[in-house]
Amino acid sequence: MWLVGELQTGQRTPTRLDFLGVLRLLVLFSVTNLGLPKRQFDYLRREILHSYGFEHVVTLTNLERAGLFRKQELKSNWLTIKRAMRLVVEDNNTANPSDISYVFSGYAPLSVRLIQQAIRSGWRGWHMI
């Protein structure tokens, strides 16, 4: 993660991210991944406090309370969904494409697969996914 590298450099250069920029990236990463793994969470929290000062303990605590910066509690379901819905297709027939993944270079959008599933078998069978 390049953010960690940015935090570890002690030099003040124009490319170094400001505190709000780091928080924005951290919150974006945390929210989109349902939190950070425990080791990364503890490490990034410690590095932010060392790099930007311990006066930001309150800021980090408030972000945690709001649920914007948190530890992962559950594993992501992405792998299960990816396999069940066939979101990544390795072998596309380029001569006679019949799957939407051909259009997206081997990736079928989840929204398309959900619509295909609903057309194929209605709303039954969703419990398996």
N, C-alpha and C positions, 0 to 999 in steps of 0.2 A: 504494500500500500504506500503510494508516494507521499501521502499525508504524514506518515510516520517519519519519512526522510526529511520532510520540511520541518517537522517539529524538532528533530534531532540536531539540525544545523543551528549553531549558536550565532551565526553571522547575521547581521542586519543588512539584507540586500533588498533591492527593489522587487525581486521575485518572491521573497518570503511573504507568506500569507499573513494578513492581519488577523486579529483575534476573532472578529465577527465572521470573516471568511472561513476560518477553520471551524467555527461553531456551525455555520451553515452547512458545510460539507459533512461534518460529523452527524448532524441531525438528519440530513438527507440519507446518509448511509444507514443510520440506525433505523429510521422509519421504513425504508424500502426493504431492509433485510430482517425485519421483526426483531431488531436489537442487534447488539454486537456479542460475539462469543466472549465468555467471561475473561479469558486471558487478554484479549484485545481491549475489552472495556476497561479493565484495571490498568493496563499499560497506557492507553491513550489518556485516561483521566490523570494518571500520575504525570505523564509527559506534558500535558496542557498546563497543569499546575506548576510544574518546574519551569516551563518556558514562559508563561505569561503571568505568573504570580499567584500566590495563595489567596489573594483577595477574590479570585474567581471561583472559590469553593461554593459560594452561595449561588452563583450562576449555574454551575453544573448540577447542584442539588435541585434547583428549581426546574431545570430541564428534565431531570430524572422524575421529579414529581409529576410533571406534565406529560410524561410518557414519550418525550422526544429523544431522550438519550437513555438507553436502557440496555440491560444484559438480555441475551437470548434466553428465553425460558423453554421454548420448544424448538425442535428441529423443523426446518422448512419442509413443506410438502411438495416443493417444486419437482423433485425427482420422481415422485409417485405420479404426479399429474402429468409430467412430461412423457412418461412411459405409457400411462393409461390412455392419454389422448393423442399419442403419436405426434407430438409437437415438433420433433426433430426427425426428419426422414433422410437417411443416408443415401439410399439408392433411388434416384429419380430417373424415370424413363424420359430422356431428352428428346427422343424421336417422336414419342406419342405421350405427352404429359397428361396425366389424368388426376393429379392431386394438386391442391392449392400450394403445397410446399415448393413446387417448381417455380412459382412466381416469386417466392420470397427466399430463394437460394437455399432450399432445404429446411426452412423453418415454416411451420404452419401456425398462424396466429391462434391463440386460445379462443378468441371470439368466433373465429370461423369454425373451429372444431366443436364448440358448444352448439352452434347452429346446426352443423351437420348431425351431431348426436340427437338433437331435438327433432330434426326431420326424420332421421332414420328410425328411432324407437320412441319418439315422444319424450315425455319427461320421466318415463320409467327408467330405471337402471342408473339413476344418478347416485344412489347410495354406494355403488361399487367404486366410484371415483372418489 
